[in-house]
Amino acid sequence: MLNIGGRPEHHRTAAGDGGTARLMFYALLAISLMALDYRGQYVERARGLGEQLAEPVFWLVDLPFVAAHRTRDVLSQRLELQREIDALEIEIVHLRARLLPLADLQIENDRLRQALATAERMEYRPIAAELSSIDLDPFAHRVMIRRGRIHGVEPGMPVIDDLGVLGQIERVQAARASLILISDPDHALPVQILPAGERTIAYGSGSLDRLRLTDLPMNTEIAPGSLVVTSGIGGRFPPGLPVARIVSVERPPGQPFAHAEAVPLARMDRNRIVLLLARSAEEPAEPEPESPLPENGPAPPELPDEDRQ
């Protein structure tokens, strides 16, 4: 019997029986799987295996983000380190700038100690003086110093640095004095050349790096490298102060004298502190002893002239 507008009755019954059977099958399957999972933990194992298989996928997906974060951190640390390095370099420059005056003072102290040692060996009273102005005109090598009459400065005082003779005091004011350098064309200094022992006069050439020695005998034994020192003649400069080094010797034919040039040892244009050599207070002269008596007794009285004959 057919239902108008619907399915046959036996089709509906078969469909209902099939759905019930499937439901019962799934239910039994679920119960069986639950029982098996309870006993063997198969589901947990399958899930662990699935996680292991899926882990590389998650790692590949997460890799770009991890790399981006690490790159950002590295760049941030690099920038921070670069800023610290720049700050330290600036600080080092500032510290070095602060140390420069100290280094200069240390060098000046060492030079003054050497000059003081020279003055003490020659029994002179040293007077330290600071340069105030320099006039390096080719025809007048003069220097002003901040020491004068009130400090015990007198005309003619030798002036030295730690390397050698610089010049001598020319004019003295109350608190200032004028120093003429040995390189001045008007300056002449009695010197001795070692080891030959020749004595001559060293004249200023108008150049800071040259002295002229024009009165040498033609048979002189001096050679380049010989040391020029003060001879002590004239009484202003003590003997033995280093002055210059011989750099050349000429013996012009037909001339009565040989000529030599020397380089001053003192820092003619690079000193800030110089040393003046003042004569120490002279010791009182000891009284002359009486004529000693001869060993055999008193001397016989002098005879008149007529008796001596």
C-alpha positions as CSV (number, residue, x, y, z in Angstrom):
1,M,0.0,0.0,0.0
2,L,1.4,3.4,-1.0
3,N,1.2,6.7,0.8
4,I,0.4,9.4,-1.6
5,G,3.1,12.0,-1.6
6,G,5.5,10.0,0.7
7,R,7.8,7.0,0.8
8,P,6.6,3.5,1.1
9,E,6.1,2.2,4.6
10,H,8.7,-0.6,4.3
11,H,11.4,1.9,3.2
12,R,10.8,4.0,6.3
13,T,11.1,0.9,8.5
14,A,14.3,-0.2,6.9
15,A,15.8,3.3,7.4
16,G,14.8,3.4,11.0
17,D,16.3,-0.1,11.6
18,G,19.6,1.0,9.9
19,G,20.0,4.1,12.0
20,T,19.4,2.2,15.2
21,A,22.0,-0.4,14.1
22,R,24.5,2.3,13.4
23,L,23.9,4.0,16.7
24,M,24.4,0.7,18.5
25,F,27.6,0.0,16.5
26,Y,29.0,3.4,17.4
27,A,28.0,3.0,21.0
28,L,29.7,-0.4,21.2
29,L,32.8,1.0,19.4
30,A,33.0,3.9,21.8
31,I,32.6,1.6,24.8
32,S,35.3,-0.7,23.3
33,L,37.7,2.2,22.7
34,M,37.1,3.5,26.2
35,A,37.9,0.1,27.6
36,L,41.0,-0.3,25.4
37,D,42.2,3.2,26.3
38,Y,41.6,2.6,29.9
39,R,43.7,-0.6,29.8
40,G,46.4,0.4,27.2
41,Q,46.4,4.2,27.1
42,Y,46.2,4.1,23.4
43,V,44.6,7.4,23.0
44,E,47.2,9.1,25.1
45,R,49.9,7.5,23.0
46,A,48.3,8.5,19.8
47,R,48.0,12.1,21.0
48,G,51.7,12.1,22.0
49,L,52.6,10.8,18.6
50,G,50.5,13.4,16.9
51,E,52.1,16.2,19.0
52,Q,55.6,14.9,18.0
53,L,54.6,14.9,14.4
54,A,53.1,18.4,14.7
55,E,56.0,19.9,16.7
56,P,58.2,20.7,13.7
57,V,55.3,22.5,12.1
58,F,54.8,24.7,15.1
59,W,58.6,25.3,15.3
60,L,58.7,26.3,11.6
61,V,55.7,28.6,12.1
62,D,57.3,30.2,15.3
63,L,60.8,30.5,13.8
64,P,60.3,33.8,12.0
65,F,58.9,35.4,15.1
66,V,61.7,34.1,17.3
67,A,64.3,35.3,14.8
68,A,62.7,38.7,14.7
69,H,62.7,39.1,18.5
70,R,66.4,37.9,18.7
71,T,67.4,40.3,15.9
72,R,65.7,43.2,17.7
73,D,67.4,42.3,21.0
74,V,70.8,42.0,19.3
75,L,70.4,45.4,17.6
76,S,69.2,47.0,20.8
77,Q,72.2,45.6,22.7
78,R,74.6,46.7,20.0
79,L,73.2,50.2,20.0
80,E,73.4,50.4,23.7
81,L,77.0,49.1,23.7
82,Q,77.9,51.6,21.0
83,R,76.5,54.4,23.0
84,E,78.5,53.3,26.1
85,I,81.7,53.1,23.9
86,D,81.1,56.6,22.6
87,A,80.5,57.9,26.1
88,L,83.7,56.2,27.4
89,E,85.7,57.5,24.5
90,I,84.5,61.1,25.2
91,E,85.4,60.6,28.9
92,I,88.9,59.3,27.9
93,V,89.4,62.4,25.8
94,H,88.3,64.7,28.7
95,L,90.6,62.9,31.1
96,R,93.5,63.1,28.7
97,A,92.9,66.8,28.3
98,R,93.0,67.2,32.0
99,L,96.2,65.2,32.3
100,L,98.0,67.2,29.6
101,P,98.8,70.2,31.9
102,L,100.0,67.7,34.5
103,A,102.3,66.0,32.0
104,D,103.7,69.4,31.0
105,L,104.3,70.3,34.6
106,Q,106.0,67.0,35.1
107,I,108.3,67.6,32.2
108,E,109.1,71.1,33.4
109,N,109.8,69.8,36.9
110,D,112.2,67.2,35.5
111,R,114.0,69.9,33.5
112,L,114.2,72.2,36.4
113,R,115.6,69.4,38.6
114,Q,118.4,68.8,36.1
115,A,119.1,72.5,35.8
116,L,119.1,72.9,39.6
117,A,121.5,70.0,39.9
118,T,123.9,71.8,37.4
119,A,123.6,75.0,39.5
120,E,124.3,73.2,42.7
121,R,127.4,71.4,41.3
122,M,128.8,74.8,40.3
123,E,127.9,76.4,43.7
124,Y,125.5,79.0,42.2
125,R,122.2,80.1,43.7
126,P,119.5,79.3,41.1
127,I,116.6,81.6,40.5
128,A,113.7,80.2,38.5
129,A,111.9,82.6,36.1
130,E,108.9,82.3,33.8
131,L,109.1,83.8,30.3
132,S,106.6,86.5,29.7
133,S,107.2,87.5,26.1
134,I,109.5,86.6,23.2
135,D,111.0,88.8,20.5
136,L,112.5,86.6,17.8
137,D,113.3,89.4,15.4
138,P,116.2,88.3,13.1
139,F,118.3,91.2,14.4
140,A,117.3,91.1,18.1
141,H,116.7,87.8,20.0
142,R,115.4,89.1,23.3
143,V,113.1,87.5,25.9
144,M,111.3,89.1,28.9
145,I,111.1,87.2,32.1
146,R,109.0,87.7,35.2
147,R,111.8,88.3,37.6
148,G,113.6,91.5,38.4
149,R,115.7,93.5,40.8
150,I,113.4,92.7,43.8
151,H,114.1,89.0,43.2
152,G,117.9,89.4,43.1
153,V,118.3,89.5,39.4
154,E,121.3,91.5,38.1
155,P,122.7,92.3,34.6
156,G,125.1,89.7,33.3
157,M,123.6,86.7,35.1
158,P,123.8,83.5,33.1
159,V,120.5,81.9,32.0
160,I,120.3,78.1,31.4
161,D,117.7,75.4,30.9
162,D,118.2,71.7,31.5
163,L,120.2,71.2,28.3
164,G,122.5,74.1,28.2
165,V,123.2,77.8,28.1
166,L,120.3,80.0,26.9
167,G,121.7,83.5,27.2
168,Q,122.3,86.2,29.8
169,I,120.5,89.0,31.5
170,E,120.8,92.3,29.6
171,R,118.6,94.8,31.4
172,V,116.8,94.6,34.8
173,Q,113.7,96.3,36.0
174,A,111.9,96.1,39.3
175,A,110.0,93.0,38.6
176,R,111.0,92.1,35.0
177,A,114.2,91.6,33.2
178,S,115.4,91.3,29.6
179,L,117.3,88.2,28.5
180,I,119.5,88.2,25.4
181,L,119.8,84.8,23.7
182,I,123.1,83.4,22.6
183,S,121.7,83.2,19.1
184,D,121.4,87.1,19.0
185,P,123.8,88.5,16.4
186,D,125.2,90.9,19.0
187,H,126.0,88.2,21.5
188,A,129.5,86.7,21.9
189,L,130.3,83.9,24.3
190,P,133.8,82.6,25.2
191,V,133.7,78.9,24.7
192,Q,136.0,75.8,24.7
193,I,135.6,72.9,22.2
194,L,136.0,69.4,23.6
195,P,137.9,67.2,23.3
196,A,140.3,69.2,21.2
197,G,140.4,72.0,23.9
198,E,140.4,74.9,21.4
199,R,139.3,78.2,23.0
200,T,137.3,80.7,20.8
201,I,134.3,82.9,20.7
202,A,130.8,81.7,19.7
203,Y,128.8,84.4,18.0
204,G,125.0,84.5,17.5
205,S,124.0,84.1,13.8
206,G,120.5,85.6,14.1
207,S,119.1,82.0,13.7
208,L,117.9,80.0,16.6
209,D,119.6,76.8,15.4
210,R,123.0,78.2,14.5
211,L,126.1,79.7,16.3
212,R,129.2,80.9,14.4
213,L,132.7,80.1,15.5
214,T,134.9,82.2,13.2
215,D,138.3,82.4,14.9
216,L,139.6,78.9,14.8
217,P,143.2,78.0,13.7
218,M,143.5,76.4,10.3
219,N,145.1,73.3,11.9
220,T,142.3,72.8,14.4
221,E,141.4,69.2,15.3
222,I,137.7,69.8,16.0
223,A,135.2,67.8,14.0
224,P,131.4,67.6,13.7
225,G,129.9,66.3,16.9
226,S,132.4,68.0,19.2
227,L,130.9,69.6,22.3
228,V,131.1,73.3,22.9
229,V,131.1,74.4,26.5
230,T,131.7,77.7,28.3
231,S,135.4,78.4,29.0
232,G,134.9,80.6,32.0
233,I,136.9,83.4,30.5
234,G,135.4,86.8,31.3
235,G,134.0,85.7,34.6
236,R,130.3,85.8,33.7
237,F,129.7,82.2,32.8
238,P,131.1,79.4,34.9
239,P,133.3,77.0,33.0
240,G,131.9,73.7,31.7
241,L,128.3,74.7,30.9
242,P,127.1,72.9,27.7
243,V,126.5,75.3,24.8
244,A,126.3,73.6,21.4
245,R,127.4,70.8,19.1
246,I,129.6,71.3,16.1
247,V,127.9,70.5,12.9
248,S,130.3,71.6,10.2
249,V,133.9,72.9,9.9
250,E,135.3,74.9,6.9
251,R,138.9,75.8,6.1
252,P,138.7,78.3,3.3
253,P,141.9,78.4,1.3
254,G,143.8,81.6,1.6
255,Q,142.0,82.6,4.8
256,P,143.8,82.9,8.1
257,F,141.1,81.2,10.2
258,A,138.8,78.2,9.9
259,H,135.1,78.6,10.5
260,A,132.6,76.3,12.2
261,E,128.9,76.2,12.8
262,A,127.2,74.7,15.9
263,V,123.7,73.9,17.0
264,P,122.7,75.3,20.4
265,L,121.7,72.6,22.9
266,A,119.3,74.7,24.8
267,R,115.6,75.0,23.8
268,M,115.8,78.5,22.4
269,D,112.1,78.9,21.6
270,R,110.5,76.0,23.6
271,N,111.1,77.0,27.2
272,R,108.5,78.3,29.6
273,I,110.7,78.2,32.8
274,V,114.4,79.1,32.8
275,L,117.0,79.2,35.5
276,L,119.2,82.2,36.4
277,L,122.5,81.5,38.0
278,A,123.3,84.0,40.8
279,R,126.6,84.0,42.4
280,S,126.6,82.5,45.9
281,A,127.5,84.8,48.8
282,E,131.3,84.8,48.9
283,E,132.8,83.2,51.9
284,P,134.9,85.5,54.1
285,A,138.5,85.4,53.1
286,E,140.6,83.5,55.6
287,P,143.4,85.5,57.2
288,E,146.8,84.8,55.8
289,P,148.8,82.6,58.2
290,E,151.9,84.0,59.6
291,S,155.2,82.8,58.0
292,P,155.9,79.4,59.4
293,L,159.0,78.9,61.4
294,P,161.7,76.6,60.0
295,E,162.0,73.2,61.6
296,N,165.4,74.0,63.1
297,G,164.3,77.0,65.0
298,P,163.6,80.7,64.5
299,A,164.8,82.3,61.3
300,P,168.0,84.3,61.7
301,P,167.6,88.1,61.6
302,E,168.1,89.8,58.3
303,L,171.5,91.3,57.8
304,P,172.0,94.8,56.4
305,D,172.8,95.1,52.8
306,E,176.4,95.8,53.4
307,D,176.7,92.7,55.5
308,R,175.0,90.6,52.8
309,Q,177.7,91.5,50.4
